[in-house]
Amino acid sequence: MGTETDQPGVKKGKAPPGKPQNEFENLSPEETLARLQVSADGLSAEEAAKRLAQTGPNALAETHVSAWQRMLGYFWGPIPWMIEAAGVLSAVNEDWRSFAVIVAMLLINGGIGFWQEASAADALDALKRQLALKARVKRGGNWTEIDAADLVPGDIVRLRLGDVVPADVKLLEGGYLSIDQSALTGESLPVTRKPGGVAYSSTVVKEGEMVAAIYATGGNTFFGRTAKLVQSAGAVSHFQKAVLHIGNLLIICAVGLSALLIGVELERGLPVLTLLSFVLIVVVASIPVALPAVLSVTMALGALALSRMKAIVSRLESIEEMAGITVLCSDKTGTLTQNKLTLGTPLTLGNEPADEVTLAAALACKRENHDDAIDLAVLEGVRDKDALGRYEQRAFTPFDPTHKRTEATVAWDGKEFRVTKGAPQVIMALCALDNAQQAQAAKIVEEEAAKGYRTLGVARADEGANWRFLGILPLFDPPRVDSRETIEAARAHGIEVKMVTGDNTAIAREISGQLGLGTNILPASTVLKDGAELGGLVEQADGFAEVFPEHKYAIVKALQDEGHIVAMTGDGVNDAPALKQAEVGIAVSGATDAARSAASLILTAPGLSVIISAVEEARRIFERMMSYTIYRIAMTLSIMVFVVATMLIWNLYPLTTIMIILLALLDDIPIMTIAWDNAELPSKPVRWEMNRLLAISSVLGVLALAQSFGLYLLARDWLHASVTEGQTMMFLRFIVGGHLLLFSTRTRHPFWARPYPSWQLFSAIIATQIVGVMFVGFGWLMTPISWGQIGLIWLYDLVWFVLMDFAKLGTYRLMENRGRHQLAFISVLNKVLHPHGGFNIRRHGGGTGGRARRG
């Protein structure tokens, strides 16, 4: 079918292993069009719609789980089994009130989980629609862009550098395509395809440009097109792993305390079924039942918020990585600059007319490529637009990173000639200039580069003649008006911005200086050498110029080796390795499909400001998850240890089974609203700080435990409450004190400081407080207590709430001072013991985590 690759060591192109030859592989382009019943002008809109109805979308059929199956899934698993077992034991003991409440708990938890999953699924579906691959297709003689899912057999499409081949296609016309089909065949090197060959769905175009006809779509393609750029929300990030690890620790603690309680109570002669029923309920109340729902809805809502900011998250777990970014390696063109090139006055070496230089460059453009900034600038610079119409472009070789130039064969007045434009050094070498001309041209390029201009060399070759150098076209891409402000905002957020560009070093240095990034711009080729120690050099540089794709990867790797969390922007297929290596790969606006596939964040608006907005939202999400985790650990210590200790010391139930079930239900409602809370924005990158988290949650948990014992003794010895009244008072204490604790853990500052709780969180807490007071005041499912006692408990919990908030502030301050003292001590040692270098201490993250390395 195909032709030999231009890479050594790769066999002739053939059908991938296990793939039989199909009828289209041996057909000529003309026979293919006839077989597909389509002309070179493509399908009409009516015919395309008819075929789409027959073949279905150009995507794999997805397995949909019915709503009932998803709903039943919430009643199957370790945690539901424990709740169901407790219900069965309650029925065996003929404790029908407990049985009814347990059934209600199962249904409510299942309903909440089902609704949250549906919300997350809707959010992800919205992102998938925004991430849908596009394809350039010829319909009714006109080129247009449509969703790849709407392609049908017979469609005429154009493929070029960076495209993901949208379906199985027969190549009709053009020069060649270099295709990476490693995902299909395992071949490590690209293969070359020419007219008459075929290309398979999901392979990536590395070089060239061709027109092709689609002969198979969707499930009928060899690869079975998957087309999913948005990855499953089930992937677990570092932060999620840490939270799940804490959940496992809580389960272990709950099971250990339960085993101790069972052993002691059985020795005391308590009925086995009654004891098991109670213990199961206590364990369920202690386990973070809402954890999966809180994680999924928080991430999904965060991704939806980012999509409204024109930043689409393709992997939900990357949100946590965004919160910790310390270095942002940014492209220059289109990200820091406007990507709207303006053509300057042509510069020539001899007597070539300036208009002829511009015209030759325009003839070396593909006029259909409306998204190529250089071609648009050149075409716009032609004074006599009608002159272009008098020339016929008979062949065109597009730009590729290897040859760094475009070339066209043009006919006019019965004669043919060739024109080319590209990197000045490449065009100069092509024309074999003498030393004087070469020096003159190099000086022009250098002078223009110092002004921030990029340059194009232009040459022409008449029939049978060698290339003749016509001149140099200066092009200027001015900085975006918001770039300098955005860079300052990034620095205020603790993020260092480094420019990474393929442009000339002088151009990069000029633009970098204008943006306030600094002028320490290093040529990548002189810095990133094999075996070189990159760390310190890469860290100190303000940016890199003349960068190739392999340089980007090395820059990311070197920064990661120095302990940084790196974000890297890119737009081309060759940027994919660096985008994958970076913790946060960012495909900028207008990126190729291949770059979008490799990235974890996809921008649909130009500029850096979108990235800063994404980082801010990611940090808020991180803070929401942190506040939930602290709250969950403290509440588990408070409830589980209090219940077990009370039963061991005084041999009585401090809470009834129904009370514990109600506590779990009333606790889940506010927890679910954390995803909508107004979280504070950390000024520095945030990282998982397990020591700080456990310290804060342990302090609050121990104080909450003391609070519980204090009220229990107060009720028993001062208020002389009965056992059942004491149980009701403790039930109200856990509802009031627990939700007040949530107001404290949601911020590192005093609870009365901004940001204030969202209306969703505040309303949920107020609603559960009202319900709780009604239960204890009217005696629903428990012994009632007086309204005076209710007021006393509220006053008692409020006093403890203020004390615990001050304890929280003191613990945070103590840990921050401790970190500063440690750094100061090591700094003194560094000066005293290592006057000529020694250890360099650098700070990463939000105030902690300083790391020593050899200077």
N, C-alpha and C positions, 0 to 999 in steps of 0.2 A: 504493500500500500504506500508507504512513505518512502523517503529517500534517506541516504546515509546521513548520520549526524556529522556536524563539523567538529565534534569533540572526539579525541582519540580514545580508544578502548571501549567504545560503546557500539553495540551491534546495530545492524540495520533496523530501522523502525518497522515494527510488526505489531500484530494484535497482542495485547497483554496476555500473559500466561493464563490458560483456561478459557480464553475468549475466542470462540470460533470466528472465522472471517464472516462478515455480513455482506449483503449484496452491494452496499454503497462503497465498500472499500475498493472494488475493482471497476467501478463505473467512472467514466470521464465526467468532468464538470457539466458538459452539455447533457449527457445521459442522466446525470443526477437531477438537474432541473426538470427534465422531462418526466422522470419517475415521480418526482414530488409535485408535478403539475403546477409549476410556478415559473414565472419569467424573471429576467434579471431585475425588473422593477419591483419585485417582491409581491407579497399577497395584498389583496385589497382588504380594507377593514372588515367588510362583511364576510369574506372568506376566512379571515383569521379568527373571527368570532365563532364561525361555524366549526372550525377545526378545534378550537379551544373547548367547545361544548362536547366534541367527540372524544378528545384525548385527555381532557382534564388539565389542571394546572401543571406547570413544569416544576414539580416538587414531589418528594416522596410522600406517600399517604401516611398520615400520622395515626397512631392508635389512640383513640379517645376512650377514656374511662368514664362511664356514666356517673351522673351525680349520686345515684344510690350507692354505687360501688365505693365512691370516694367517701360518702357519709359513713358507710359501714366500716371503713378502714379506721375510723376514730374509736371504734370499739374493739379493736384487735391490736394487741401488743402488750408488752410487759406492764406498763402503767394502767391501761384499762383492765387488764386481767386482775391486777391487785384490787382495783375498785370493785370489779364484778365479784371477786372472791369475798370481799367484805360484805357485799350485798347478800350473797348466798348464805354466809354465816349469820347475818342478821335475820334472814328468813327462817333459818333452822332454829335460832333462839327465839323465834316469834316476836322479834323486836320490829314490828311493822312500821313504826314511825321512822326508825333509822333506815329501814329498807326503802321506804318511799323517798326519803331525802337522798339516799345514795343513787337511786334510779334517776332522780331529778338532776343530780350532779353529773352523771354520765351524759344525759341528754344535753344539758347546758354546755358542758365542755366540748361535746361533739359538735354542737351547733356553732359555737364560737370558732372552733378550729376550722370547720368547713367554710365558714364565711371568710375567715382570714386567708385560707388557701385560695378561695375563689378570687379575693381581692388581689393577692400576689400574682395569680395566673393572668388576671386581666391586665395588670401592670406589665407583665412580661410580654403578653401578646401585643400590647401597644408598642413596646420597644422593638419586637420582631418586625412589625409593620414598617417602622422607621428604618430598620436595618436591611430591608429587602434589597437584594442585588438588582442593579439596573443593567440594561443591555441596549446597544445601539442597533436598531432594526430598520430595514427599508420596507415601508408599507406604501403601496400605491405610487412608487417612484420617489418618495420623499423619505429622507432619513429622520428618525425620531428616537427618543429614548423612552423605554417602557420598563416595567418590572420584569425581571427574568422569569417570574412565575407565569407571565402571560404569553410566553413564547410558545410557538406551535411548530410541528414539522412543516417545512417549506419556507419558513421565515429566512430572510437574507439578513445576516448580521455582520458587523465589522468588529474584528478582534485586534487589539493592539497591546503594547507594553503595559503590564500590570493587571490586565484583565483576568478574571477567573472565567474559563470557558463555560458558558451557561448551559450547554447541552451537547450531545454528540453532533459533530458538524463535519461536513465535507468542504474542504478548502477550495475555493473557486478561482480567485485572482489575487494578485499582490506579489511581493517579492518572496518573503519567507516568514516563518514563525519559529522562534526557539521556545520550546515548551518544556516546562518542568512537570513531568508526570510521575515523580517519585512516589507520591501517595498511591499511585495506581499500580506501578510495576516494580518499585524498589530501586529503579535506576537512579544513581546518585547525580548524574549529569543530565543537563537538558538535551532534548532531541530536536532536530531540525525538521520542519515540515514545509513542503512547497505545494503549489497548486496541484490538485489531484489527490493529496493526502487527506487523512482524517485527523481530527482532534477530539479528545474525549472530555465529557463533562467533569468539572471540578479540577482540571489541570490548570496550570498558571502560565500565562504568556510572559516570557522573560525578555524577548526581543522581537522586533518586527511588527508588521501590520498587514492584515489580509481580510478579504471579504469571504464569507462562508455561508453555506446553506445548512440549516438544521434538518437532520433526518430522524432524530429520536429525542424525546423529552421525558422528564419525570422518571417514573419507575421503569421506562423502556430504555434508558441509557445504560451503558455498561456499568458505570460507577454507581448508578442509583442515586441520582442527585439528592444531597442532603440539605443544602442551602441554608443551614441554620448557623447564623453568626452569633446569635444570642445563646449562650451556653446554659446548661441546666442550673436552676437555682439551688440544686441539692449539693453543689460543690462546697466543701468546707474550707474556710480561710483560717489563717493563724489565729485570728481573734475568736472565731467560732470554736476552733479546737480548744482554745483556752477556757472558754465558757463551758463547753461540754465537759472538759476535764474537771472543772469546779463542780458541775452537776454530778459527776461520778463520785467526787469526794463527799458531797452531801449525801448521796445514796449510801455510800459505805458507812458514814457516820450514823445515819438513821438505822441501817441494818444492825450495826454493832450495838447501839443503845437498845434497840428492840430485843436483840438476843439476850442482853443483860437483864432487861425487864422481864422477859418470858421466863428465864431461869429462876429469878427471885419469886415471881408471882406464882409459878407452879409449885414452888416449895411451900408457899403460903396456902396453897389449896384452892386458888382461884380456878373456876371452870375453864377448861381448855378453849372451848369454842368462843366463849365470851371474851377471853383474853386475846385470842387470835384476831377476832373481829376488830377489837379496839386498836391493837397494834398495827394492823393493816391500814386502818384509817389514819393513824398518826404518821405512819411512813409516807402515805400518799400526800398528806398535808405538808410534809417536809420536803418532798421531792419537787424540783422546779418543773411542774407539769406544763406550765405555759411557755417553757423555754423554746421549743421548736417554733411555736406560733409567733412568739416575740421576735425571734431572729428573722424568720422569713418575712414577716410583714414590715419590720423596720428596714431591712435591706431593699425590699421591693418598693416601698414608698419612697425611700431615698433615691433609688434608680429612677423612679417616675419624676421626682422633683428635679433631678439632674437633666432628664430629657427635656423638661420645660425650659432649662437653661441652654439648650442646644448642645448638650453633652450626653451621649447615649452610652450606657454601661453595657458591654457585651458579656461580662462575667461579674456577677453580683459580688463575689468574694473580693474583687479588686477594690471595692469601696473602702475596705479596711486598710489596704495598702496605700490608697490615696491620702488617708489621714496622716500617714507617717512619712510622706515624701520630704527629703531633705535637699535633694538636688534635682533641678529640672533642666534637662538638656533640650534646647529648643532649636528647631529649624529657623532659618532666617526668612527665606522667601515665603510670603503668604501668612507667616505666623508673626514675625516681628515687623515685617514690611507689608506693604499693601498688595503686593503681587499684581500690580498694575503698571507694567513697564511702559516707559515713555521713550520714544526714539529720539536720539540727539542728532546733531549734524554729522553726516558721514565724513570720515577721515581717510584720505587716500595717500598713496606713496608717490604717485605721479600726476598725470593729467586726466585721470578718469573722472568723468562728470559725476557729481554727487548723486544725481537722480538715477543714473545707470546702476550705481552700487545698490541703492535702495530697491530698484526694480528687480535686479538679479536676486537679491535676498528674498523678495516677495515671491518670485517664481519658484524658489526653493522651499516654499511653505505649502502645507496642505490646507486649502481654504475651508474644507469641511470641518477641520478641527477647531471648533469654536471655543474650546476650553484650554488651548495652548497659549499661555501669556506672551511668549516670545513671538510666535507667529502673528498674534493679534496686533502686537506693537509694530511689527515690521509692516504688515499689511496696512495698518492705519497710517503709517508714515509715507506711503506712496502718494505723491501729489496727484498724479493723473490716474485715477481709479479705472478709467475706461481702457487704459493701456493694457491692463491685466487681461481683459477679455479678448484681446487679439492673439493671445498665446495659448497653445494647447499643451497641457501637461500630460505626457504619454506614460511616464513611469515616475514613481516616487519611492525613495528609501527613507523611512522615518528615522528620527534620532534614536540612538540607543547608547547606554552608558559606556559601551566598549569603543565605538567609533567616534562618538561625540560630534556628529554632524548629520545634517540632512542632505539629500541629493535628489535632484529631479532632472528628468530628460524632457526638454521642451521643444515644441515645433512652432515655427513662425515663417511665413512666406516661403513654404516649401523646404525649409532647412531645419535641421535638428542641432541642438547644442545642449550642453549640460551646465547646471548651476549647482552650487553648494554653499551652505552656510554652517558655521559651527564654532567650536572653540578656536580662538585665533592661532594658538600653537599648532593645532591639528591642520588648519587650513594653510598656514605658512609652510609646514612640512610637506603638504601635498603639492604646493606650487614650486618647491625647490628654489626659494629665494636665495640671492647671493648674500654675502655677509653684510654688506652695507644696507640692503633692503631689510634683511632680517633684524638688524640692530635698530633701524628706524621704526619698524613695525612694533618691535618689543618695547621701545621707548614710549610709543603712543599708548600701547596697552597699559604700561605701568603708570603713565600720567593720568589716564582716565580712571584707572583703578584707585588711585590716591584720592580722587574726587568722589569715590563711591559708585562709579559706573562699572557695569559689566560690559563686555565687548564681544562682538561677533565678527569673525573673519568671513569675507565673501570672495568667491572665486567663480570663474567661468571657463568652460572648455568648449571651443567650437569643434566642428566635425574634424576628426583626425588630428586635433591639436592637443597639446598638453594644457594643464590647468594654468590659468592666468589670474594672479592675485589682483582683485579689484580695489579692496579697501577694508576699512574697519567701521562697524556700526556701534556707537556707544548706546547703551541702554541703562536707564536708571530706575530702580525700584525704591521709592521713598519709604521711610519708616511709617508704620501706622501711627495715627495721632494718639492712640491710647496705649502704645507699647511702653513708653517710658513710665507712665503712671502705673501700669500693670506690673512692671518689673519692681518698682518701689513697693507695691503692695505685696508681691511675693517675698521680698526681703523682710518686710514687716511680719510676715507669717513664718519666718524662719527658713525660707526656701531660697537656696542659691541658684541663680539662673546662669546657665552657660550656653553661649551660642555655638551651634554645630552646623556648619554649612559647607557645601561643596564649592563655594565661590573662592575667588582669589583672596589671599591673605590680606592684601591692602584694602580690598573692598570690605571684607569682614571687619577689619580694624576700624575703618571709617564709620560704618554703620553702628558698630558696637560702642564707639565713643559717643556718637550722637544719642544713643539710647541710655547712656550712663552705666553700661555694663563693665566698662574698663577696656583698656587697649592691649592687654596681654593675650593676644590672639596668636596661637601657635599653629604652624602648618602640621597637619596630622602625620604626613609621611616622615617628617624629621623627628617626631616625638614617639609615635607608636611603632617601635621597631621590635623585632623578635628578641625575646630575652631581656628587654629593657625593664627597669623598675619604673612602673608607670604611676604608682599611687600618688606620691607627693606632687609630681609634675602635673598630673591631671587635675588634682585638687586645686592647685594654685592658679591654673590657667583660667582666664575669663571666657575662653572659647577656643574653637578649633576651626581651621579653614582647610580648603582643598581635601575635604573628607570623602572617603569612599565607604561603601556599606560595611566592609570588614573593620574599618576604623571605628564606626559607630558602635559596633559590638564590643570592641576592645575598650572603648571609653566607658561604656556602661559597666563592663566587668571590672575595670580598674576601680571605679568609684564604689562598686559593691564590695570589693575586697577591702576597702577602707571603712566599711561599716555604714555606708549611706544607703538609703532607700531611694531609688532612682526612677524618675519619670523620663521617658524619651519620646519625642515627637518624630513622626515620619509620614511620608505620603506614597512612597514607591514600593514596588515589589521587592526591591533589594534592601529595603529597610526592615523587612520582616524578621531577620535574625535578632536585630537589636531591639525591636518592639517586643519580641517574645522573651528576650533575656531580661529586660527591665521589669521591675516590679509592677510598674504602670506604663504599658505601651500605649501611646496616644496617636491615633490616626487623625491627622488634621483635616480641615475642610477640603474637600476635593480629592481626597486620597484614593488610591486605586483599590479595587476589591481585595487584592491580595494583602495590602497593608491593613485594611479594615478587618480582615479575617484574623490577622495576627495580633491585633490591638485589643486591649481591655477597655479602652475609652475611645469613643469615636465622636469627633467634633463635627457638627453640621454648620457651625458659624466660624468665620476666620478670627485669628488673633489669640492671644494668651489669656485674655480676661476670662474666657469660658473655663479654662483650666483652674484658675484661682477660685472661681465660684464652685467648681466641682470639689476642690480641696476643702473649702469651707464647709460644704454640705457633708462631706465624708467625715470631717472632724466632729461635726454635731452628731452624726449617727454614732460615731465611736463613743461620745460622751453619754448618749442615751443608753447604749449597751453597758457601759461601765456603771452607770447609776443603778441599772437593773440588777447587775451582778452583786454589787455591794449590798443592796437591799435584800436580795435573796439569801445571801450567806447570813446576814445579821438576823433575819426573821427565822431561819432554820435553827440557829443557835438558841434563839429566844423561845420558840415553841417546843421544839423537840427536847431540849435539855430540861426545860422547866417541867414538862409533863412527866418525863421519865424520873427526874429527881424527886418530884412531889410524890409519885407513887412508891418510890423506893423508901423515902424518908417517913412519910405519914400514912402510907398504905391506903390511899384514897384517890379517886379520879378527880383531878382539878378541872377537867372539861369532860363533857359527855361526847359520845360518838357523833351525835347530830351536830353539836357545836363545832367540832373539828371539821366536819364536812362543810358546814356553812362558812366557816373561816376560809376554807380553800376556795369556795365559790366566790365569796365577796372579795377575796384578795385578787383573783384572776381578772376581775373586771377593770380595776384601775391599771393593772400591769399591762393589759392589752393596749391601753392608750398611750403608753410611753413612746410608741413610734411617732406620735403626733406632738410630743412635748417640745417646748421651746428650750433647746439645749444651748448652753453657753459655747462660745467659739474660742478654743485654745489658741493662744498667740504663736505657739511653736508646734512643730510636728509632734504627734502623740504616738506612743508605743505601749505595748502591753507591759505594765509594771506590776508583776505579781506580788512582790513584797509590799508595795504600797496598798494594793487592793486588799490583801489579806489583813494588813495591819488596821486599816480603816474599818473594814467589815467586822473584824474581831472585837475592836474597841466598842463599836456600836452594839454588837451582839451581846457582849458581856454586860454592858450598861442596860440593855433591854431585858436581860435575864434578871439583873438586880431589881429593875423596875417591876417585873412580874412578881418576884418573891416579896418585894415591899408591899405591893397591893394585897397579895394573898394574906400576909401576916396582919396587915391593917384591917382587912375584912374579918378575919377570924378573931383577933384579940381586942380590937377597939370597937368595931361595929357589931361584933358578936353575931355575924351572919351565920345562917345555917349552911350545911354543906352544899345544898342545891343553889341557895342564893349566892354563895361564894363562887360557884361554877358560872353563874350568870354574870357576876361582876368581872370574872377573869375573861369571859367571852367578850364583853364590851371593851375591856382593857386592850385585848389583842387587836380588835377592829380599829379602835381610836388610835392607840399607840403605833400600830403597824403602818397605818396610812399617813400619820404625821411623820413617821420615820422616812417614808418615801419622799415627802417634801424636803427632808434634810439631805438624803443621799443624792438627789438629782443635781446638786451643785456643790462645787468645792468652796463656795463663798457662804456667807450667812444666808439663811433661808429666806430672809426678807429682801435680799438683793436681786437685781435683774440677772438673768432673764426670769420673768415670772412664769408660773406654770401655764401651759396651754389651756384653753377653755375645755378641751376634751378631757384632759387629765383632771382638772379641777372639778368639772361637773361629775365625772365618774366617782371621784372620792366623796364629794358631797352626797351623791345619790346613795352610795353604799353606807355612808354614815347614818343617813336617815333610815335606811332599811334596818341597820343594826340596832339603832335606838328603838325602833318600833318592835323588834323582836324581844328586847329585854324589858321595854316598858309595858307592853301588852301581854307578855308571857307567851309568845308564840313558840311552841316546841321546847319551852324551858320555864323555870320558875321566875315570875316577874320580880323586879326590884323597884324601889320608889324612885320618883323623878329627882328627889334630893340626892339619892345615891348616884344616879346617873350624872348629875351635875358635878358631884364630888369626884367621880372617876374622870370626867372630862378635865376638870381643873388639875387633878393629879397628873394626868398624861401630858397636859400642856406644859406644866412645870418641868417634867422630865424631858419633854421634847426640846425645850430651850437649853437645858443642861447638856443634853446629848449633842445638840448642834454646836455648842461651844467646845465640847470635847472633840468633835470632828475637826473643827478649825484648829484646835491645839495640836491634834495629831498630824494634820497636814503640815502645819508650820514646823513642828518638831522634825518631821522627815525631810523637809526642804532645807532646814538649817543643818541637819546632819549631813546631807549631801554636799552642801557648800563647805562645811568644815572639812570633810574628807578631801574635797578637791583642793582646798587651801593647804591642807597638811601635805598632800602629795606634791603640790607646787613648791612648797618650801624645801622638801626633800630634793626635788628636781634641781633647784637653784644651788643648794648646798653641796649635794653629792655629785651632781653632774653639771659643772659649770660650762662644759663645752658641748652640751647637747642633751644627752640622757633621754628621759621620758617626756614626750609631748602629750599633754592632756587636752583632749578636745571634747566638746559637749555635743551630744546628739540627742535629738528628741526634746520633749517638753520639760526640761529642767533636770532630768536625771539620766542616768545611763552613761556618764562620762567614761571614756574608754582610753586606756593608755596604749601607746604604740611606740616603737623605737623611732627616735628622730634621726 
